[in-house]
């Protein structure tokens, strides 16, 4: 049985490879055009405590994320609420969720500068400070902006959230973690955002 799976896999991979190589050798002028830059992302997660954790669009427990577009710009972001706030009766997911929902809204409305993702995070944080119901907490955060016209990316990263840039199957850039010491990452506080 195992041998038949192996041979089926080899035959399938050869058929795919032969089909792709024939396709790339065709005379269609559109085949060899430069592909437009794009994000390829996936979201997966689960709360640490299933009894109290939230799982809904844009949030898994203490972590939150968003993906938004405006004209020729795509923006993705992730924030991970600091679980230590739970010891004080505060839901760490509220802070990260508010931050990412606000980023998403600002991008969708075009109220941001694509080359300044740190400004987008800062503006979201200021809206959090000015909200009618104060939301206590803190989080790490990473926001990445892709300008599809220029194939340029811009990133803002606070703490141990991060990103990887892959081109043609090779990692060409990896963000570095920002932490004071083990298990103490930088967090989105007013001082951090203004730096």
DOKOL-859153 format. One record per atom (N, C-alpha, C): atom name; z, x, y. Coordinates in steps of 0.2 Angstrom, whole numbers, plus 5000, padded with zeros to 4 digits. Last residue first. Layout:
REM DOKOL-859153
selum:zz:xx:yy
CA:Z:X:Y
...
***
This chain:
REM DOKOL-859153
selum:zz:xx:yy
N:5102:5040:5283
CA:5100:5047:5283
C:5093:5048:5282
N:5104:5026:5283
CA:5102:5029:5289
C:5100:5036:5289
N:5108:5024:5269
CA:5101:5021:5272
C:5099:5024:5278
N:5121:5030:5269
CA:5115:5033:5265
C:5108:5030:5267
N:5128:5022:5278
CA:5127:5029:5279
C:5121:5032:5275
N:5128:5010:5271
CA:5125:5010:5278
C:5123:5018:5279
N:5124:5012:5254
CA:5129:5011:5260
C:5125:5012:5266
N:5119:5012:5240
CA:5116:5009:5246
C:5122:5007:5250
N:5124:5028:5233
CA:5123:5021:5233
C:5121:5018:5239
N:5123:5041:5221
CA:5122:5039:5228
C:5121:5031:5228
N:5133:5040:5206
CA:5126:5041:5210
C:5127:5039:5217
N:5142:5046:5196
CA:5144:5044:5203
C:5137:5045:5207
N:5140:5052:5184
CA:5142:5045:5184
C:5144:5042:5191
N:5144:5068:5190
CA:5142:5064:5184
C:5145:5057:5185
N:5142:5068:5208
CA:5144:5071:5202
C:5143:5066:5196
N:5133:5062:5217
CA:5138:5066:5219
C:5141:5071:5214
N:5115:5061:5214
CA:5122:5059:5213
C:5127:5064:5215
N:5100:5057:5212
CA:5104:5059:5217
C:5111:5056:5215
N:5086:5063:5202
CA:5092:5059:5202
C:5096:5061:5208
N:5069:5064:5207
CA:5076:5067:5205
C:5081:5062:5206
N:5054:5058:5200
CA:5059:5058:5205
C:5065:5061:5203
N:5040:5066:5194
CA:5046:5063:5192
C:5051:5063:5198
N:5023:5068:5192
CA:5029:5068:5197
C:5034:5064:5194
N:5014:5068:5182
CA:5013:5073:5187
C:5018:5073:5192
N:5012:5066:5165
CA:5017:5065:5170
C:5016:5070:5176
N:4997:5061:5159
CA:5001:5066:5160
C:5006:5064:5166
N:4987:5050:5157
CA:4992:5052:5152
C:4997:5057:5153
N:4981:5050:5170
CA:4977:5052:5164
C:4982:5054:5158
N:4996:5051:5178
CA:4989:5051:5179
C:4986:5054:5172
N:5011:5044:5183
CA:5007:5047:5177
C:5000:5046:5179
N:5027:5046:5190
CA:5019:5045:5191
C:5016:5048:5186
N:5042:5038:5189
CA:5038:5043:5186
C:5030:5041:5188
N:5058:5035:5197
CA:5051:5033:5195
C:5047:5039:5192
N:5075:5028:5198
CA:5070:5033:5199
C:5063:5030:5197
N:5093:5028:5201
CA:5086:5024:5199
C:5081:5029:5200
N:5103:5035:5205
CA:5100:5037:5199
C:5095:5032:5196
N:5101:5036:5223
CA:5105:5036:5217
C:5101:5038:5211
N:5088:5030:5230
CA:5095:5031:5232
C:5098:5031:5225
N:5072:5032:5236
CA:5076:5032:5230
C:5083:5034:5232
N:5056:5027:5241
CA:5063:5028:5243
C:5067:5027:5237
N:5039:5033:5242
CA:5045:5031:5238
C:5051:5032:5242
N:5022:5030:5242
CA:5027:5032:5246
C:5033:5029:5242
N:5005:5035:5237
CA:5011:5031:5235
C:5017:5034:5240
N:4988:5031:5239
CA:4994:5035:5241
C:5000:5031:5239
N:4975:5027:5239
CA:4978:5029:5233
C:4984:5033:5234
N:4970:5020:5250
CA:4970:5027:5251
C:4973:5031:5244
N:4970:5007:5246
CA:4964:5009:5249
C:4964:5017:5249
N:4983:5005:5240
CA:4977:5005:5236
C:4971:5007:5239
N:4997:5011:5242
CA:4992:5009:5246
C:4986:5010:5242
N:5012:5007:5235
CA:5006:5010:5233
C:5001:5007:5238
N:5029:5011:5236
CA:5024:5007:5239
C:5017:5011:5237
N:5045:5008:5228
CA:5039:5012:5228
C:5033:5008:5231
N:5062:5010:5228
CA:5056:5006:5230
C:5050:5010:5231
N:5077:5009:5221
CA:5071:5013:5221
C:5066:5008:5223
N:5095:5011:5221
CA:5089:5007:5223
C:5083:5012:5223
N:5112:5006:5217
CA:5107:5011:5218
C:5101:5007:5219
N:5124:4997:5227
CA:5119:4998:5221
C:5115:5004:5222
N:5138:4987:5230
CA:5134:4992:5232
C:5129:4993:5226
N:5148:4974:5238
CA:5146:4978:5233
C:5142:4984:5235
N:5149:4957:5245
CA:5152:4964:5244
C:5149:4967:5238
N:5141:4948:5256
CA:5141:4950:5249
C:5143:4957:5249
N:5146:4935:5267
CA:5146:4942:5266
C:5145:4943:5258
N:5136:4922:5272
CA:5141:4923:5267
C:5141:4931:5265
N:5126:4925:5281
CA:5132:4920:5283
C:5138:4921:5278
N:5121:4942:5284
CA:5121:4935:5280
C:5127:4931:5282
N:5121:4955:5289
CA:5121:4949:5293
C:5121:4942:5290
N:5120:4963:5278
CA:5126:4963:5282
C:5126:4957:5287
N:5107:4959:5273
CA:5113:4958:5269
C:5119:4958:5273
N:5099:4964:5284
CA:5100:4957:5283
C:5105:4955:5278
N:5102:4978:5281
CA:5104:4975:5287
C:5104:4967:5287
N:5095:4979:5269
CA:5102:4980:5269
C:5105:4977:5275
N:5082:4977:5273
CA:5085:4972:5268
C:5093:4973:5268
N:5080:4988:5281
CA:5080:4981:5284
C:5083:4976:5279
N:5082:4998:5271
CA:5086:4998:5277
C:5086:4991:5280
N:5070:4996:5263
CA:5077:4996:5260
C:5082:4995:5266
N:5060:4998:5273
CA:5061:4992:5270
C:5068:4991:5267
N:5063:5012:5276
CA:5064:5007:5281
C:5064:5000:5278
N:5059:5017:5264
CA:5066:5018:5266
C:5068:5013:5272
N:5045:5016:5265
CA:5049:5011:5260
C:5057:5012:5262
N:5034:5018:5274
CA:5041:5019:5275
C:5045:5015:5271
N:5020:5015:5274
CA:5022:5022:5273
C:5029:5023:5274
N:5021:5001:5277
CA:5019:5003:5270
C:5021:5011:5269
N:5033:4993:5285
CA:5028:4998:5286
C:5027:5001:5279
N:5034:4975:5285
CA:5037:4982:5283
C:5031:4986:5285
N:5031:4961:5284
CA:5036:4963:5289
C:5039:4970:5287
N:5023:4953:5276
CA:5020:4959:5279
C:5025:4962:5285
N:5028:4944:5267
CA:5027:4942:5274
C:5024:4947:5278
N:5030:4951:5256
CA:5026:4946:5256
C:5024:4943:5263
N:5040:4960:5261
CA:5034:4963:5259
C:5029:4957:5259
N:5051:4952:5263
CA:5048:4955:5268
C:5041:4958:5267
N:5053:4947:5250
CA:5051:4942:5255
C:5048:4946:5261
N:5057:4959:5243
CA:5051:4955:5241
C:5049:4950:5246
N:5069:4962:5250
CA:5063:4966:5250
C:5057:4963:5248
N:5076:4951:5246
CA:5075:4952:5253
C:5069:4957:5254
N:5078:4953:5232
CA:5074:4947:5235
C:5072:4948:5242
N:5085:4965:5233
CA:5078:4965:5230
C:5074:4959:5232
N:5097:4961:5239
CA:5093:4967:5241
C:5086:4967:5239
N:5102:4951:5230
CA:5100:4950:5237
C:5096:4955:5240
N:5103:4959:5218
CA:5099:4954:5218
C:5097:4952:5226
N:5114:4968:5222
CA:5107:4971:5220
C:5102:4965:5220
N:5124:4959:5225
CA:5122:4963:5230
C:5115:4966:5228
N:5126:4952:5212
CA:5124:4948:5219
C:5121:4953:5224
N:5130:4960:5203
CA:5123:4958:5203
C:5121:4955:5209
N:5143:4962:5204
CA:5139:4967:5206
C:5132:4965:5207
N:5155:4951:5209
CA:5149:4951:5204
C:5144:4956:5207
N:5172:4955:5210
CA:5166:4954:5214
C:5160:4955:5209
N:5185:4958:5206
CA:5183:4951:5206
C:5176:4950:5209
N:5187:4972:5205
CA:5190:4968:5211
C:5187:4961:5211
N:5180:4976:5194
CA:5187:4976:5194
C:5191:4973:5200
N:5167:4975:5198
CA:5169:4969:5194
C:5177:4969:5194
N:5163:4986:5204
CA:5166:4981:5208
C:5168:4975:5205
N:5158:4994:5194
CA:5165:4995:5196
C:5168:4990:5200
N:5144:4992:5193
CA:5148:4988:5189
C:5156:4989:5191
N:5133:4992:5206
CA:5138:4996:5203
C:5143:4992:5200
N:5116:4986:5203
CA:5123:4985:5206
C:5128:4989:5202
N:5101:4993:5205
CA:5106:4992:5200
C:5113:4992:5203
N:5085:4989:5209
CA:5092:4990:5211
C:5097:4989:5206
N:5068:4992:5211
CA:5073:4990:5207
C:5080:4992:5210
N:5051:4987:5216
CA:5058:4990:5217
C:5063:4988:5212
N:5034:4989:5222
CA:5039:4987:5217
C:5046:4990:5218
N:5020:4984:5230
CA:5027:4986:5231
C:5031:4984:5225
N:5003:4987:5236
CA:5008:4984:5231
C:5015:4987:5231
N:4991:4983:5248
CA:4997:4986:5246
C:5001:4983:5241
N:4981:4976:5254
CA:4979:4981:5250
C:4985:4985:5247
N:4991:4962:5257
CA:4984:4964:5258
C:4982:4970:5252
N:5004:4964:5247
CA:5002:4962:5254
C:4996:4965:5256
N:5015:4960:5233
CA:5008:4962:5236
C:5008:4960:5243
N:5029:4964:5223
CA:5025:4960:5228
C:5019:4963:5231
N:5042:4963:5212
CA:5035:4966:5213
C:5032:4961:5218
N:5059:4968:5209
CA:5054:4964:5212
C:5047:4967:5212
N:5076:4967:5202
CA:5069:4970:5203
C:5065:4965:5206
N:5093:4971:5197
CA:5088:4967:5200
C:5081:4971:5201
N:5108:4972:5187
CA:5101:4975:5190
C:5097:4970:5192
N:5118:4966:5181
CA:5119:4969:5188
C:5113:4972:5191
N:5108:4954:5173
CA:5115:4956:5174
C:5116:4959:5181
N:5093:4955:5179
CA:5096:4956:5172
C:5103:4959:5173
N:5081:4947:5189
CA:5088:4950:5188
C:5090:4950:5181
N:5069:4941:5190
CA:5071:4946:5195
C:5078:4949:5194
N:5073:4927:5183
CA:5067:4931:5186
C:5070:4935:5191
N:5088:4930:5174
CA:5083:4926:5177
C:5078:4930:5180
N:5103:4931:5167
CA:5096:4933:5165
C:5092:4928:5168
N:5119:4937:5170
CA:5114:4933:5172
C:5107:4936:5170
N:5134:4938:5161
CA:5128:4941:5164
C:5123:4936:5165
N:5145:4933:5154
CA:5145:4932:5161
C:5139:4934:5164
N:5142:4935:5140
CA:5145:4929:5142
C:5145:4928:5150
N:5136:4948:5139
CA:5132:4942:5139
C:5135:4936:5141
N:5137:4962:5148
CA:5142:4956:5146
C:5138:4950:5145
N:5126:4969:5152
CA:5131:4972:5148
C:5136:4967:5145
N:5110:4960:5151
CA:5117:4961:5154
C:5122:4965:5149
N:5095:4968:5149
CA:5100:4963:5146
C:5106:4965:5150
N:5077:4971:5150
CA:5084:4972:5151
C:5088:4967:5148
N:5062:4975:5157
CA:5065:4973:5151
C:5073:4975:5152
N:5046:4976:5163
CA:5053:4974:5165
C:5056:4972:5158
N:5033:4987:5168
CA:5036:4982:5163
C:5043:4981:5165
N:5018:4992:5176
CA:5025:4992:5175
C:5027:4987:5170
N:5006:5001:5184
CA:5007:4998:5177
C:5015:4998:5176
N:4998:4999:5199
CA:5004:5000:5196
C:5004:4997:5189
N:4983:5008:5203
CA:4987:5002:5202
C:4993:5004:5199
N:4967:5013:5211
CA:4974:5015:5209
C:4978:5008:5208
N:4952:5010:5204
CA:4956:5009:5209
C:4963:5010:5207
N:4941:5022:5197
CA:4945:5016:5196
C:4950:5016:5202
N:4925:5027:5201
CA:4932:5028:5202
C:4936:5022:5201
N:4912:5023:5190
CA:4915:5022:5196
C:4922:5024:5196
N:4905:5023:5178
CA:4908:5029:5180
C:4911:5029:5187
N:4900:5010:5177
CA:4905:5012:5172
C:4909:5019:5174
N:4891:5006:5186
CA:4898:5004:5187
C:4903:5007:5183
N:4879:5009:5181
CA:4881:5014:5186
C:4889:5012:5188
N:4875:5010:5164
CA:4877:5006:5169
C:4881:5010:5175
N:4871:5018:5153
CA:4868:5019:5159
C:4870:5015:5165
N:4884:5024:5142
CA:4879:5019:5144
C:4876:5020:5151
N:4895:5031:5138
CA:4888:5035:5138
C:4882:5030:5141
N:4905:5023:5137
CA:4905:5027:5143
C:4899:5031:5143
N:4902:5016:5125
CA:4902:5012:5132
C:4902:5017:5138
N:4903:5026:5116
CA:4896:5023:5117
C:4896:5019:5124
N:4917:5028:5116
CA:4912:5033:5118
C:4905:5031:5119
N:4921:5015:5112
CA:4923:5018:5119
C:4918:5023:5121
N:4917:5015:5099
CA:4915:5009:5104
C:4916:5012:5111
N:4923:5026:5094
CA:4916:5025:5094
C:4913:5020:5099
N:4937:5021:5095
CA:4934:5027:5098
C:4927:5027:5099
N:4937:5010:5087
CA:4938:5009:5094
C:4935:5015:5098
N:4933:5016:5075
CA:4929:5010:5077
C:4930:5010:5085
N:4944:5025:5073
CA:4937:5027:5074
C:4933:5022:5077
N:4955:5015:5072
CA:4954:5020:5078
C:4948:5023:5078
N:4951:5009:5060
CA:4951:5005:5066
C:4951:5010:5072
N:4951:5020:5051
CA:4945:5016:5052
C:4945:5012:5059
N:4965:5023:5052
CA:4960:5028:5053
C:4953:5024:5055
N:4971:5010:5047
CA:4972:5013:5054
C:4967:5018:5056
N:4966:5010:5034
CA:4964:5005:5039
C:4965:5007:5046
N:4973:5021:5029
CA:4965:5022:5030
C:4963:5016:5035
N:4986:5017:5030
CA:4984:5023:5034
C:4976:5023:5035
N:4986:5006:5022
CA:4987:5005:5029
C:4985:5011:5033
N:4983:5012:5010
CA:4978:5007:5013
C:4979:5006:5020
N:4995:5019:5008
CA:4989:5023:5009
C:4983:5018:5012
N:5004:5009:5006
CA:5005:5014:5012
C:4998:5017:5014
N:5000:5004:4994
CA:5000:5000:5000
C:5000:5004:5006
***
